[in-house]
């Protein structure tokens, strides 16, 4: 796919930007971790988009990957790409939060999810812009209109703490999904939801520790947290792909084992058992009535 080639081109560009910036420390590790995020989200997103083009989830993952690449423009020595990269610097963690809470449709269905994501976007975008206007990004920042270091520091601390709080709220939403209604999640989805929650834990830990202990470039321990955060968040797309594979492996044998003469109710029971979800319903199209029905309603009305 052309998008895949663009993704690998973005990864290569990240490496080139790192190698041409003499002021960048630990270029190899930083380039690897950024490409780890970029490629994992883009590739997994393209697979999800290909399998379910009607869902926005794959497209959202692809966007998160490409935006993560664009932030590495801040490694450029020219002022314009540097400014663009810095201006987008806060968007990747906000997009990761959006991705995790929008699973599996790519839409934020609940009011709580929408409030969390909207609040995080407003906080991150507005305060990041304010920091740039007040000279928080250095001499190559084309958006600077004044230099107020103390105000920049306050804006950064507020931004990081508030975004951390939204990430923790997102973990609460994921926990409710995982353990809500007193039943375990479907087998392929449990590790996926856990990987989303762990990613949000790491993002919150990175931002909050940066406020209280110093920035990653200044404190070795915070730099370690930053690297772990990149690695852990990059695992989420892999967990997503594993979940897709396990779902296919679980459903296929369950259907085959029923035989050609199996009743619809038995198919539904097999799917519920395979996916460990007793509330599962199977919808199918009823052309005669130009509507959809479920397997349970079909068993009650076999004439359909």
N, C-alpha and C positions, 0 to 999 in steps of 0.2 A: 504494500500500500504506500501511496505517496506520503501520507502522514507519518508513517514509520520512518521513511527516509529523512523527512524533515526533523523528526525527533532525534535521530542519530546525528544529523547535521548540527542540531542545537547542542548535543552533548560534546561533539568535537569542538564547537565554537567555545564552549566553556573551558575546555582544556587549553585552547590557544590563548584565550584571554588571561588565564592564570599564568601561563608561561611567559607572556609578554609584559607582565606586571612585576617589576623588580621589588616592589614594596610589599608584596603578598607573601606571608609566611605559610609554610606547610602546604605548598601549592598542590602536591600530589594528593594528599588526603582530602583537601577541600574540594578539588575538582572531582574526585571519586564520589564523595558523599553527595555533592550537588547532582552529578550525573545519575547516581543511584536513585535519587528522588525523581528526577526528570524522566528518565527512561522507564522506571517502574510504573509511574502513573500514566504515562503516555501509552505504553504497550498494553497494559491492563485495560485502560480506558478504550483503546481501539478494539480490543477483543470484545469487551462488553457492548460497545456500540455496534459492532458487526453482528453479534448474536441477537441483540434486542434494539434495533434502531429506533423503536418507538419510545424507548426509555431515555431520559436525559442523563442518567447516571454515568454512562460511558463518556459522553461529551464533557461532563463536569470534571471527570478524572483527567481527561486530555487537557482541558484548560488549566487545571492545577499544575500539571507537569510543565506545560509551556511557560506559564507565569513564573514558575520556579526557575526555569532557564533564564528568563528575562532579567531576573534579579542579579544574575552574574554579570550583567553589563556594568555593574558598579565596579568591576575589576578593570574596566577599560581606563586607559590613560587620557582619552579625550573627554572633554567636559560634557558633551551632549549625551553620549551613551551612559556615562557615569551618573548623570542626573536622573536619567530614565530608570536605571537599575536601582538607585537609592529610593526613588519615588515609589517603586513597586515592592520595596523590600519587605513590607509588612503583609502583603497580600497572600503569599503562599500559606502561612499558618492559618489565615482566615479562610482560605479556600479548602484547606485540609479539614477544618472544622465543618465547613459547609458540606463537603463530600461525605464525611462520616455520618452526619445527621440526616443527609438526604438519601441514604441507602434504603431501599434498592431502586426506587423510581427516579431518583435525581430531583425529586420535588420535596419541599418541606411541608408535610401534610398537616402538622399540628401547630397551634398558636404558640406553644412554648418553643418549639424548634425555630419557628420564624423569628420570634423575639430574640432568641439567643444569637442567631446568625446575623440578623440585622443590627443588633447592638454591637456585636464584635466588628462588623464592617464599618459602622459609623465611627466607633472609637478609634480603630486602627487607621482608617483613611484620614480622618480629620486631624488627629493628633500628629500623625506622621507628616502631613502637609504643614502643620503649624511648626513642627521642629525644623523642617527644611527652610521655611520662610524666615525663621529666627537664627539661621546660620548653623544648624546642627549637623551638617554633612561635610564641612570642610570647604576649602577655597574653590574647588571645581563645581560646586553646587550652583547651578544657574538660577535657581529659584530664590536664593537668599536676598532678602530686602533689609535685614538688620542682623546684628550679632548680639544675641542675648543668651550667653551660655547658661545662666542660672534658670531661665525660663525653659530652655531646651531640656535641661536635666529634669525639671519638674514634670514637663509634658511627657518625657520618656517614661518616668516612673509610674505616672498615672496610667499611661497607655498600657504598659506591660502588666500592671496589676489588674486592671479591668479586663483585659483580654484573657489573662490567666483565670479570672473568675468565670468568664463566659465558657472557657474550656472545661472547667470543673463542673459547671452547670450542664454542659454537653455530656459529660461522663454520667451524670445523674439520669439523663434521658436514655442513654445507652443501657444503663443498668436496669431501668424500668422495662426496656424492650427485652432484655435478656431474661429477666426473672419475673416479669409481670404476669399477672393472672395465676401465679403459683405453679407454673409448669416450666419444665426445662425447654430451651430453644431447640429448633431442629438441629440435628447433629452437625451438618456442614456449616451452620451459621454461628454456632457458639464461639469457636475460635476467631471468626471474622469480627464479630462484635467486640470480643476481647482485645483484638489487635487495634481496633479503632479507639477503644477506651485507653489502652496503654499509650497510644500515640498522643492523645490529648493530655494524659498525665505528664508525659515528657515535655510537651510544649509549655504547659503551665509551670513545670519545674524550671525549665530554662529561663522563662521570662521573670518569674518571681526571684530566682536566685541571682539573676543579673541586676535586679533592683537592690537587693540586700547585700550582695557580696562583690559586685563588680562585673564588668563586661567580659565576654569570652576571650577577647584579645589581651586582656589585662591579668586575668586570674586563670591559672592552669586548670584548676578544678572545674571552673565554669566552661572552659573550652572543651573539657571532657564531656560535660553534660550536653553541650551543643552537638558534639559528634554523635553521642548516643541518641540524641533526639532525631537527628537526620536519619540515622540507621533504622531506628525503631519505626518512625513514620513511613519510611520506605518499605517496610515489611508488610504494611497494610494491603497494597495492591497484590502482593504475592499471596497473602491469605485469601484475598478475594478470588484469585484464579484457582487456588486449591479448593475453595468452597464450590466453585462452578464444577470442577472435575468430580468432587465427591458427590455432589447432587446428581450428576449424570450416572455415576457408578451405582448410587443407591437406588435410583428410580428404575433403571433398566432391568436389573435382575428381578425386581419386585413385580414388574409387569409381565415379563417373560414367564415367570414361575406360575402364573395363574392359568396359562393355556388359552387357547383361542375361544373356548366356550364360556369363559368366566363372566359372571354378572358384573354390572357396573358397581354394585355395592362392594363386591370383593376387591375390585380395583382400588376403590377409595380406601378400604381398610388396609390394603397392602401399601399404598402410598403413605398413609398415616403412620404405619409401623416403620417403614423405611426411613421416613424423615423425622420420626419421633415427635409428631405434632398431631394429637388427637382432634384438634379443632380444624384441621385442613379440609377445605372444600375444593372440588374440581369443577370449574366452569367450562361450558362448551356452548357452541353456537347452535341455535334452533332456527333453521332457515324458514320454516313454515310460519313462525310467529315473529320473525325478524328481531329476535332478542336472544339473550343468553339465559342459561339455566345452570343448575349445579347438579352434581352427581347424586346428592341426597334427595333433591326434588325429583330427579328422574326416576329414582327407585320408588318414589311414592306414586308417580304417574307414568308407568311404563309405556303408555300409548304414545308418548312423545318420542 
